């Protein structure tokens, strides 16, 4: 794992990128373990990301939300 800085122009750009990365990571983890635990926080940027994540995950057959 490595650290890098990603600069984005708007809050919505941040929400889009983070939501896509979160969805990809959850799907990746679901392939190797039965449960994926997630701790969420609030705030304007976080709430924008949650909305984008919900839009991306809705109807996505790749995400298992059964547990």
Secondary structure, DSSP 8 states (H G I E B T S, - for coil): --------SSHHHHHHHHHHHHHHHHHHHHTT-S--------SHHHHHHHHHHHHHHTT-TT-----
